[in-house]
């Protein structure tokens, strides 16, 4: 059989009795070629505030990934590119991201993300990972807006991965 792709279901709940948010998403992704993949997710979001009612909105996300070489992978993601708004008029944020991962050599990984929402300043995020030992990884990174530094450590044992991080 030819690869038909992968389907996914996302269910999220946040909040408590007087305020809560729900998100239900249906996703689909597939390889278009050995080096190019695409994915999309259609979302239904609801926000409920006690005494004010519930507001609903439909939106979608779209992503592309291109493997340029063994060392370099590029990706693009758009969240709510249609500027969807809740039934109460509040617009969902629209966010556009471009990312790259680069392996300069086997034990090192550099990741860069450029993102822009329609309401916030342009942001740059950079992360570094270095394999200290066969099963131990050190990580660090920073973000321009908001300014943030992060550190992390990963330990991998067969199928068990333990990752610690702080920002």
LOLODREN-918596 format. One record per residue (C-alpha): residue number from 0; residue in three letters; x, y, z. Coordinates in Angstrom, 2 decimals. Example, Ala and Ser with C-alpha at 12.3 -4.5 7.8 and 13.67 -1.06 7.14 Angstrom:
% LOLODREN-918596
<atom><seq>0</seq><type>ALA</type><c1>12.30</c1><c2>-4.50</c2><c3>7.80</c3></atom>
<atom><seq>1</seq><type>SER</type><c1>13.67</c1><c2>-1.06</c2><c3>7.14</c3></atom>
//
This chain:
% LOLODREN-918596
<atom><seq>0</seq><type>UNK</type><c1>0.00</c1><c2>0.00</c2><c3>0.00</c3></atom>
<atom><seq>1</seq><type>UNK</type><c1>1.11</c1><c2>3.52</c2><c3>-0.73</c3></atom>
<atom><seq>2</seq><type>UNK</type><c1>1.64</c1><c2>5.64</c2><c3>2.39</c3></atom>
<atom><seq>3</seq><type>UNK</type><c1>-1.66</c1><c2>7.39</c2><c3>3.10</c3></atom>
<atom><seq>4</seq><type>UNK</type><c1>-0.25</c1><c2>9.50</c2><c3>5.92</c3></atom>
<atom><seq>5</seq><type>UNK</type><c1>-0.98</c1><c2>9.78</c2><c3>9.62</c3></atom>
<atom><seq>6</seq><type>UNK</type><c1>-4.07</c1><c2>11.06</c2><c3>11.41</c3></atom>
<atom><seq>7</seq><type>UNK</type><c1>-4.10</c1><c2>12.58</c2><c3>14.87</c3></atom>
<atom><seq>8</seq><type>UNK</type><c1>-6.57</c1><c2>13.81</c2><c3>17.46</c3></atom>
<atom><seq>9</seq><type>UNK</type><c1>-5.83</c1><c2>16.60</c2><c3>19.96</c3></atom>
<atom><seq>10</seq><type>UNK</type><c1>-7.98</c1><c2>17.17</c2><c3>23.04</c3></atom>
<atom><seq>11</seq><type>UNK</type><c1>-7.07</c1><c2>19.88</c2><c3>25.54</c3></atom>
<atom><seq>12</seq><type>UNK</type><c1>-8.82</c1><c2>21.26</c2><c3>28.62</c3></atom>
<atom><seq>13</seq><type>UNK</type><c1>-7.67</c1><c2>24.14</c2><c3>30.78</c3></atom>
<atom><seq>14</seq><type>UNK</type><c1>-9.39</c1><c2>25.87</c2><c3>33.68</c3></atom>
<atom><seq>15</seq><type>UNK</type><c1>-11.97</c1><c2>25.24</c2><c3>36.36</c3></atom>
<atom><seq>16</seq><type>UNK</type><c1>-15.73</c1><c2>25.57</c2><c3>36.88</c3></atom>
<atom><seq>17</seq><type>UNK</type><c1>-16.05</c1><c2>29.35</c2><c3>36.43</c3></atom>
<atom><seq>18</seq><type>UNK</type><c1>-13.51</c1><c2>29.68</c2><c3>33.59</c3></atom>
<atom><seq>19</seq><type>UNK</type><c1>-12.33</c1><c2>27.03</c2><c3>31.15</c3></atom>
<atom><seq>20</seq><type>UNK</type><c1>-11.02</c1><c2>26.53</c2><c3>27.64</c3></atom>
<atom><seq>21</seq><type>UNK</type><c1>-11.33</c1><c2>23.47</c2><c3>25.41</c3></atom>
<atom><seq>22</seq><type>UNK</type><c1>-9.56</c1><c2>22.64</c2><c3>22.17</c3></atom>
<atom><seq>23</seq><type>UNK</type><c1>-10.37</c1><c2>19.78</c2><c3>19.85</c3></atom>
<atom><seq>24</seq><type>UNK</type><c1>-8.18</c1><c2>19.22</c2><c3>16.82</c3></atom>
<atom><seq>25</seq><type>UNK</type><c1>-8.11</c1><c2>16.78</c2><c3>13.94</c3></atom>
<atom><seq>26</seq><type>UNK</type><c1>-4.69</c1><c2>16.49</c2><c3>12.28</c3></atom>
<atom><seq>27</seq><type>UNK</type><c1>-3.30</c1><c2>14.88</c2><c3>9.15</c3></atom>
<atom><seq>28</seq><type>UNK</type><c1>0.29</c1><c2>14.64</c2><c3>7.97</c3></atom>
<atom><seq>29</seq><type>UNK</type><c1>2.18</c1><c2>12.83</c2><c3>5.25</c3></atom>
<atom><seq>30</seq><type>UNK</type><c1>5.41</c1><c2>12.66</c2><c3>3.34</c3></atom>
<atom><seq>31</seq><type>UNK</type><c1>5.16</c1><c2>14.18</c2><c3>-0.10</c3></atom>
<atom><seq>32</seq><type>UNK</type><c1>8.61</c1><c2>12.85</c2><c3>-1.00</c3></atom>
<atom><seq>33</seq><type>UNK</type><c1>11.65</c1><c2>11.46</c2><c3>0.83</c3></atom>
<atom><seq>34</seq><type>UNK</type><c1>12.63</c1><c2>15.05</c2><c3>1.74</c3></atom>
<atom><seq>35</seq><type>UNK</type><c1>9.33</c1><c2>16.96</c2><c3>2.01</c3></atom>
<atom><seq>36</seq><type>UNK</type><c1>6.47</c1><c2>16.51</c2><c3>4.50</c3></atom>
<atom><seq>37</seq><type>UNK</type><c1>3.26</c1><c2>18.44</c2><c3>5.11</c3></atom>
<atom><seq>38</seq><type>UNK</type><c1>0.75</c1><c2>18.54</c2><c3>7.94</c3></atom>
<atom><seq>39</seq><type>UNK</type><c1>-2.48</c1><c2>20.34</c2><c3>8.81</c3></atom>
<atom><seq>40</seq><type>UNK</type><c1>-4.72</c1><c2>20.51</c2><c3>11.84</c3></atom>
<atom><seq>41</seq><type>UNK</type><c1>-8.30</c1><c2>21.78</c2><c3>12.01</c3></atom>
<atom><seq>42</seq><type>UNK</type><c1>-9.28</c1><c2>23.12</c2><c3>15.44</c3></atom>
<atom><seq>43</seq><type>UNK</type><c1>-12.45</c1><c2>23.89</c2><c3>17.35</c3></atom>
<atom><seq>44</seq><type>UNK</type><c1>-11.89</c1><c2>26.11</c2><c3>20.40</c3></atom>
<atom><seq>45</seq><type>UNK</type><c1>-14.39</c1><c2>27.07</c2><c3>23.09</c3></atom>
<atom><seq>46</seq><type>UNK</type><c1>-14.00</c1><c2>29.46</c2><c3>26.02</c3></atom>
<atom><seq>47</seq><type>UNK</type><c1>-16.56</c1><c2>29.45</c2><c3>28.84</c3></atom>
<atom><seq>48</seq><type>UNK</type><c1>-16.82</c1><c2>32.16</c2><c3>31.48</c3></atom>
<atom><seq>49</seq><type>UNK</type><c1>-19.46</c1><c2>31.64</c2><c3>34.17</c3></atom>
<atom><seq>50</seq><type>UNK</type><c1>-22.09</c1><c2>34.37</c2><c3>33.94</c3></atom>
<atom><seq>51</seq><type>UNK</type><c1>-21.00</c1><c2>35.40</c2><c3>30.41</c3></atom>
<atom><seq>52</seq><type>UNK</type><c1>-21.53</c1><c2>32.24</c2><c3>28.39</c3></atom>
<atom><seq>53</seq><type>UNK</type><c1>-19.43</c1><c2>30.34</c2><c3>25.88</c3></atom>
<atom><seq>54</seq><type>UNK</type><c1>-17.61</c1><c2>31.62</c2><c3>22.82</c3></atom>
<atom><seq>55</seq><type>UNK</type><c1>-16.60</c1><c2>29.35</c2><c3>19.91</c3></atom>
<atom><seq>56</seq><type>UNK</type><c1>-14.17</c1><c2>29.51</c2><c3>17.00</c3></atom>
<atom><seq>57</seq><type>UNK</type><c1>-12.82</c1><c2>27.27</c2><c3>14.23</c3></atom>
<atom><seq>58</seq><type>UNK</type><c1>-9.24</c1><c2>27.65</c2><c3>13.02</c3></atom>
<atom><seq>59</seq><type>UNK</type><c1>-6.47</c1><c2>25.68</c2><c3>11.40</c3></atom>
<atom><seq>60</seq><type>UNK</type><c1>-2.70</c1><c2>25.17</c2><c3>11.40</c3></atom>
<atom><seq>61</seq><type>UNK</type><c1>-0.42</c1><c2>24.24</c2><c3>8.54</c3></atom>
<atom><seq>62</seq><type>UNK</type><c1>3.17</c1><c2>22.96</c2><c3>8.60</c3></atom>
<atom><seq>63</seq><type>UNK</type><c1>5.87</c1><c2>22.03</c2><c3>6.09</c3></atom>
<atom><seq>64</seq><type>UNK</type><c1>9.21</c1><c2>20.31</c2><c3>6.67</c3></atom>
<atom><seq>65</seq><type>UNK</type><c1>12.05</c1><c2>19.97</c2><c3>4.17</c3></atom>
<atom><seq>66</seq><type>UNK</type><c1>15.15</c1><c2>17.84</c2><c3>4.70</c3></atom>
<atom><seq>67</seq><type>UNK</type><c1>17.76</c1><c2>19.81</c2><c3>2.77</c3></atom>
<atom><seq>68</seq><type>UNK</type><c1>20.71</c1><c2>17.57</c2><c3>3.66</c3></atom>
<atom><seq>69</seq><type>UNK</type><c1>21.81</c1><c2>15.10</c2><c3>6.34</c3></atom>
<atom><seq>70</seq><type>UNK</type><c1>22.85</c1><c2>18.10</c2><c3>8.47</c3></atom>
<atom><seq>71</seq><type>UNK</type><c1>20.09</c1><c2>20.66</c2><c3>7.67</c3></atom>
<atom><seq>72</seq><type>UNK</type><c1>16.29</c1><c2>20.54</c2><c3>8.07</c3></atom>
<atom><seq>73</seq><type>UNK</type><c1>13.98</c1><c2>23.52</c2><c3>7.46</c3></atom>
<atom><seq>74</seq><type>UNK</type><c1>10.39</c1><c2>23.94</c2><c3>8.65</c3></atom>
<atom><seq>75</seq><type>UNK</type><c1>7.50</c1><c2>26.41</c2><c3>8.46</c3></atom>
<atom><seq>76</seq><type>UNK</type><c1>4.35</c1><c2>26.56</c2><c3>10.63</c3></atom>
<atom><seq>77</seq><type>UNK</type><c1>1.34</c1><c2>28.88</c2><c3>10.39</c3></atom>
<atom><seq>78</seq><type>UNK</type><c1>-1.23</c1><c2>28.96</c2><c3>13.19</c3></atom>
<atom><seq>79</seq><type>UNK</type><c1>-4.56</c1><c2>30.66</c2><c3>12.41</c3></atom>
<atom><seq>80</seq><type>UNK</type><c1>-3.46</c1><c2>32.32</c2><c3>9.15</c3></atom>
<atom><seq>81</seq><type>UNK</type><c1>-7.10</c1><c2>33.25</c2><c3>8.36</c3></atom>
<atom><seq>82</seq><type>UNK</type><c1>-7.44</c1><c2>35.57</c2><c3>11.41</c3></atom>
<atom><seq>83</seq><type>UNK</type><c1>-10.37</c1><c2>33.58</c2><c3>12.84</c3></atom>
<atom><seq>84</seq><type>UNK</type><c1>-12.32</c1><c2>35.22</c2><c3>15.65</c3></atom>
<atom><seq>85</seq><type>UNK</type><c1>-14.46</c1><c2>33.90</c2><c3>18.51</c3></atom>
<atom><seq>86</seq><type>UNK</type><c1>-18.22</c1><c2>34.42</c2><c3>18.32</c3></atom>
<atom><seq>87</seq><type>UNK</type><c1>-17.74</c1><c2>37.28</c2><c3>20.83</c3></atom>
<atom><seq>88</seq><type>UNK</type><c1>-15.42</c1><c2>39.08</c2><c3>18.34</c3></atom>
<atom><seq>89</seq><type>UNK</type><c1>-12.07</c1><c2>38.34</c2><c3>20.04</c3></atom>
<atom><seq>90</seq><type>UNK</type><c1>-9.51</c1><c2>37.32</c2><c3>17.42</c3></atom>
<atom><seq>91</seq><type>UNK</type><c1>-7.26</c1><c2>34.30</c2><c3>17.91</c3></atom>
<atom><seq>92</seq><type>UNK</type><c1>-3.56</c1><c2>35.11</c2><c3>17.62</c3></atom>
<atom><seq>93</seq><type>UNK</type><c1>-2.02</c1><c2>34.40</c2><c3>14.21</c3></atom>
<atom><seq>94</seq><type>UNK</type><c1>1.54</c1><c2>33.09</c2><c3>14.48</c3></atom>
<atom><seq>95</seq><type>UNK</type><c1>4.02</c1><c2>32.31</c2><c3>11.72</c3></atom>
<atom><seq>96</seq><type>UNK</type><c1>7.21</c1><c2>30.36</c2><c3>12.45</c3></atom>
<atom><seq>97</seq><type>UNK</type><c1>10.24</c1><c2>29.44</c2><c3>10.39</c3></atom>
<atom><seq>98</seq><type>UNK</type><c1>12.77</c1><c2>27.04</c2><c3>11.87</c3></atom>
<atom><seq>99</seq><type>UNK</type><c1>16.01</c1><c2>25.28</c2><c3>11.03</c3></atom>
<atom><seq>100</seq><type>UNK</type><c1>17.96</c1><c2>22.50</c2><c3>12.69</c3></atom>
<atom><seq>101</seq><type>UNK</type><c1>21.60</c1><c2>22.04</c2><c3>11.86</c3></atom>
<atom><seq>102</seq><type>UNK</type><c1>23.98</c1><c2>19.23</c2><c3>12.89</c3></atom>
<atom><seq>103</seq><type>UNK</type><c1>27.49</c1><c2>20.65</c2><c3>12.35</c3></atom>
<atom><seq>104</seq><type>UNK</type><c1>28.83</c1><c2>17.29</c2><c3>13.56</c3></atom>
<atom><seq>105</seq><type>UNK</type><c1>27.33</c1><c2>14.15</c2><c3>15.10</c3></atom>
<atom><seq>106</seq><type>UNK</type><c1>27.32</c1><c2>15.24</c2><c3>18.76</c3></atom>
<atom><seq>107</seq><type>UNK</type><c1>26.02</c1><c2>18.80</c2><c3>18.26</c3></atom>
<atom><seq>108</seq><type>UNK</type><c1>22.68</c1><c2>20.30</c2><c3>17.26</c3></atom>
<atom><seq>109</seq><type>UNK</type><c1>21.83</c1><c2>23.96</c2><c3>16.64</c3></atom>
<atom><seq>110</seq><type>UNK</type><c1>18.19</c1><c2>25.01</c2><c3>16.32</c3></atom>
<atom><seq>111</seq><type>UNK</type><c1>16.94</c1><c2>28.45</c2><c3>15.24</c3></atom>
<atom><seq>112</seq><type>UNK</type><c1>13.33</c1><c2>29.64</c2><c3>15.18</c3></atom>
<atom><seq>113</seq><type>UNK</type><c1>12.10</c1><c2>32.96</c2><c3>13.81</c3></atom>
<atom><seq>114</seq><type>UNK</type><c1>8.51</c1><c2>33.77</c2><c3>14.66</c3></atom>
<atom><seq>115</seq><type>UNK</type><c1>6.11</c1><c2>36.63</c2><c3>14.21</c3></atom>
<atom><seq>116</seq><type>UNK</type><c1>2.60</c1><c2>37.12</c2><c3>15.45</c3></atom>
<atom><seq>117</seq><type>UNK</type><c1>0.47</c1><c2>39.92</c2><c3>14.05</c3></atom>
<atom><seq>118</seq><type>UNK</type><c1>0.36</c1><c2>41.67</c2><c3>17.44</c3></atom>
<atom><seq>119</seq><type>UNK</type><c1>3.83</c1><c2>41.06</c2><c3>18.97</c3></atom>
<atom><seq>120</seq><type>UNK</type><c1>7.34</c1><c2>42.04</c2><c3>17.88</c3></atom>
<atom><seq>121</seq><type>UNK</type><c1>9.46</c1><c2>39.68</c2><c3>15.79</c3></atom>
<atom><seq>122</seq><type>UNK</type><c1>11.13</c1><c2>36.99</c2><c3>17.93</c3></atom>
<atom><seq>123</seq><type>UNK</type><c1>14.24</c1><c2>34.87</c2><c3>17.53</c3></atom>
<atom><seq>124</seq><type>UNK</type><c1>14.88</c1><c2>31.70</c2><c3>19.53</c3></atom>
<atom><seq>125</seq><type>UNK</type><c1>18.14</c1><c2>29.77</c2><c3>19.41</c3></atom>
<atom><seq>126</seq><type>UNK</type><c1>18.94</c1><c2>26.44</c2><c3>21.06</c3></atom>
<atom><seq>127</seq><type>UNK</type><c1>22.10</c1><c2>24.36</c2><c3>21.34</c3></atom>
<atom><seq>128</seq><type>UNK</type><c1>22.42</c1><c2>20.70</c2><c3>22.27</c3></atom>
<atom><seq>129</seq><type>UNK</type><c1>25.66</c1><c2>18.82</c2><c3>22.83</c3></atom>
<atom><seq>130</seq><type>UNK</type><c1>26.02</c1><c2>15.11</c2><c3>23.59</c3></atom>
<atom><seq>131</seq><type>UNK</type><c1>28.43</c1><c2>14.94</c2><c3>26.53</c3></atom>
<atom><seq>132</seq><type>UNK</type><c1>28.37</c1><c2>11.16</c2><c3>26.73</c3></atom>
<atom><seq>133</seq><type>UNK</type><c1>26.60</c1><c2>8.39</c2><c3>24.85</c3></atom>
<atom><seq>134</seq><type>UNK</type><c1>23.45</c1><c2>8.92</c2><c3>26.96</c3></atom>
<atom><seq>135</seq><type>UNK</type><c1>23.86</c1><c2>12.46</c2><c3>28.41</c3></atom>
<atom><seq>136</seq><type>UNK</type><c1>22.91</c1><c2>15.70</c2><c3>26.62</c3></atom>
<atom><seq>137</seq><type>UNK</type><c1>23.49</c1><c2>19.31</c2><c3>27.71</c3></atom>
<atom><seq>138</seq><type>UNK</type><c1>21.20</c1><c2>22.02</c2><c3>26.33</c3></atom>
<atom><seq>139</seq><type>UNK</type><c1>21.03</c1><c2>25.80</c2><c3>26.41</c3></atom>
<atom><seq>140</seq><type>UNK</type><c1>19.08</c1><c2>28.44</c2><c3>24.57</c3></atom>
<atom><seq>141</seq><type>UNK</type><c1>17.80</c1><c2>31.97</c2><c3>24.47</c3></atom>
<atom><seq>142</seq><type>UNK</type><c1>14.86</c1><c2>33.99</c2><c3>23.21</c3></atom>
<atom><seq>143</seq><type>UNK</type><c1>14.94</c1><c2>37.65</c2><c3>22.14</c3></atom>
<atom><seq>144</seq><type>UNK</type><c1>11.29</c1><c2>38.62</c2><c3>22.85</c3></atom>
<atom><seq>145</seq><type>UNK</type><c1>10.64</c1><c2>38.10</c2><c3>25.61</c3></atom>
<atom><seq>146</seq><type>UNK</type><c1>14.25</c1><c2>37.91</c2><c3>26.69</c3></atom>
<atom><seq>147</seq><type>UNK</type><c1>14.77</c1><c2>34.48</c2><c3>28.19</c3></atom>
<atom><seq>148</seq><type>UNK</type><c1>17.66</c1><c2>32.12</c2><c3>28.87</c3></atom>
<atom><seq>149</seq><type>UNK</type><c1>17.31</c1><c2>28.38</c2><c3>29.34</c3></atom>
<atom><seq>150</seq><type>UNK</type><c1>19.40</c1><c2>25.41</c2><c3>30.43</c3></atom>
<atom><seq>151</seq><type>UNK</type><c1>18.68</c1><c2>21.72</c2><c3>30.27</c3></atom>
<atom><seq>152</seq><type>UNK</type><c1>20.04</c1><c2>18.23</c2><c3>30.75</c3></atom>
<atom><seq>153</seq><type>UNK</type><c1>18.85</c1><c2>15.00</c2><c3>29.15</c3></atom>
<atom><seq>154</seq><type>UNK</type><c1>19.59</c1><c2>11.42</c2><c3>30.16</c3></atom>
<atom><seq>155</seq><type>UNK</type><c1>18.53</c1><c2>8.55</c2><c3>27.90</c3></atom>
<atom><seq>156</seq><type>UNK</type><c1>18.31</c1><c2>4.89</c2><c3>28.98</c3></atom>
<atom><seq>157</seq><type>UNK</type><c1>17.07</c1><c2>2.60</c2><c3>26.20</c3></atom>
<atom><seq>158</seq><type>UNK</type><c1>13.39</c1><c2>3.60</c2><c3>25.82</c3></atom>
<atom><seq>159</seq><type>UNK</type><c1>13.34</c1><c2>5.88</c2><c3>28.91</c3></atom>
<atom><seq>160</seq><type>UNK</type><c1>14.22</c1><c2>9.56</c2><c3>28.47</c3></atom>
<atom><seq>161</seq><type>UNK</type><c1>14.53</c1><c2>11.95</c2><c3>31.41</c3></atom>
<atom><seq>162</seq><type>UNK</type><c1>14.85</c1><c2>15.63</c2><c3>30.52</c3></atom>
<atom><seq>163</seq><type>UNK</type><c1>15.28</c1><c2>18.54</c2><c3>32.93</c3></atom>
<atom><seq>164</seq><type>UNK</type><c1>14.94</c1><c2>22.16</c2><c3>31.88</c3></atom>
<atom><seq>165</seq><type>UNK</type><c1>14.81</c1><c2>25.60</c2><c3>33.41</c3></atom>
<atom><seq>166</seq><type>UNK</type><c1>14.10</c1><c2>28.99</c2><c3>31.86</c3></atom>
//
